[in-house]
Amino acid sequence: QFHMIKHEDLTWGESLGQGSFTHIFRGHKTDQRDEVTHTTEVLLKVLDANHKNCWESFFEAASLMSQISHKHLLLVYGISVHKSKNIMVQEFVKHGALDLYLKKSMSVSVSWKLDVAKQLACALNFLEEKNIAHGNICAKNLLLAREGDPSSDNSPFIKLSDPGTSMTLLGKDVVLDRIPWVAPEVLDTLEIELECDKWSFGTTLWEIFNNGEAPLQGLDLIQKQQFYEHFSNLPALEWTELADLIAQCMQYQPELRPSCRSIIRQVNSLITSGNTQVFAICLVQD
Ligand SMILES: N#Cc1ccc(Nc2nc(N)cc(-n3ccc(CO)n3)n2)cc1
């Protein structure tokens, strides 16, 4: 169910960092279509050689993304297997991962953040309708295709990246390190269900409104595990309605978390109330 890309059709550019057991590189792929050579800029995601045993899960994650297509889901062109290298060839998303972008540019507006939140909620709703759980929703896996800047007031555009190798294969410590993005029940079941993505949506909202700062950053694995054992919650944001939505998503009982439809409705009302507040302030100032 995959397009196989020949290794000789790939050219490698600079390293752009690494994820869990993967390295990512800028690159290009060439394909011949009726005598015309097309060159496309791509992102090459390589599975570490010492985690070759995860290659099925690595490609499983990618195939999930290539079976369905949606404007807010990353496009995976195919895979390339060459000697001991397992390579996923993805569309190159111009501005990279959202967590780094938020840390760099502290000046994005509330409406910018709510727009991103709404797009993620739509992507999750699409996956929910297909009964597909992603399993790794976080700001690092949200890719910024369009910046959208305050002056020309065009809005940001995000793409949800592949979930990567299933953490259930990656071992307990990887699962613990994903606290507080991983839903608490996953620590017992190691199963990813739709409700898990709602928990992670709450954590990602928290990240977005904390300018990309990682929640529970300084905690070690024991302290992270205790965070769940004590049924702790992330520090509430000032904006009460937003804090409420995060709290609804991050309920320890999976069945109490809101549906994607409800999440979209609540983000929409935050957008409306946010605009009203700005509008009111302008009225007062004038
Ligand atoms: N400076 C810079 C810069 C870095 C990356 C991109 N582009 C891109 N395109 C993708 N398809 C995927 C990713 N990822 C980045 C982290 C992950 C983890 O999942 N993916 N980055 C653009 C600019």
The ligand as an SDF file (V2000), in Angstrom:
LIG
                    3D

 23 25  0  0  0  0  0  0  0  0999 V2000
   14.6380   25.2080   10.2190 N   0  0  0  0  0  0  0  0  0  0  0  0
   13.8490   24.4680    9.7410 C   0  0  0  0  0  0  0  0  0  0  0  0
   12.8940   23.5640    9.1670 C   0  0  0  0  0  0  0  0  0  0  0  0
   12.8180   22.2450    9.6330 C   0  0  0  0  0  0  0  0  0  0  0  0
   11.8940   21.3620    9.0650 C   0  0  0  0  0  0  0  0  0  0  0  0
   11.0520   21.8150    8.0340 C   0  0  0  0  0  0  0  0  0  0  0  0
   10.1270   20.9850    7.3950 N   0  0  0  0  0  0  0  0  0  0  0  0
    9.5800   19.8000    7.8360 C   0  0  0  0  0  0  0  0  0  0  0  0
    8.8380   19.0890    6.9520 N   0  0  0  0  0  0  0  0  0  0  0  0
    8.3040   17.9040    7.3840 C   0  0  0  0  0  0  0  0  0  0  0  0
    7.5550   17.1470    6.5110 N   0  0  0  0  0  0  0  0  0  0  0  0
    8.5100   17.4300    8.6770 C   0  0  0  0  0  0  0  0  0  0  0  0
    9.2810   18.2330    9.5180 C   0  0  0  0  0  0  0  0  0  0  0  0
    9.5260   17.8590   10.8520 N   0  0  0  0  0  0  0  0  0  0  0  0
   10.2050   18.5620   11.7940 C   0  0  0  0  0  0  0  0  0  0  0  0
   10.1560   17.8300   12.9680 C   0  0  0  0  0  0  0  0  0  0  0  0
    9.4220   16.6980   12.6800 C   0  0  0  0  0  0  0  0  0  0  0  0
    9.0810   15.6070   13.6770 C   0  0  0  0  0  0  0  0  0  0  0  0
    8.0080   14.8550   13.2650 O   0  0  0  0  0  0  0  0  0  0  0  0
    9.0200   16.7060   11.4120 N   0  0  0  0  0  0  0  0  0  0  0  0
    9.8110   19.3980    9.1110 N   0  0  0  0  0  0  0  0  0  0  0  0
   11.1400   23.1430    7.5930 C   0  0  0  0  0  0  0  0  0  0  0  0
   12.0520   24.0150    8.1580 C   0  0  0  0  0  0  0  0  0  0  0  0
  1  2  3  0
  2  3  1  0
  3  4  1  0
  3 23  2  0
  4  5  2  0
  5  6  1  0
  6  7  1  0
  6 22  2  0
  7  8  1  0
  8  9  1  0
  8 21  2  0
  9 10  2  0
 10 11  1  0
 10 12  1  0
 12 13  2  0
 13 14  1  0
 13 21  1  0
 14 15  1  0
 14 20  1  0
 15 16  2  0
 16 17  1  0
 17 18  1  0
 17 20  2  0
 18 19  1  0
 22 23  1  0
M  END
$$$$
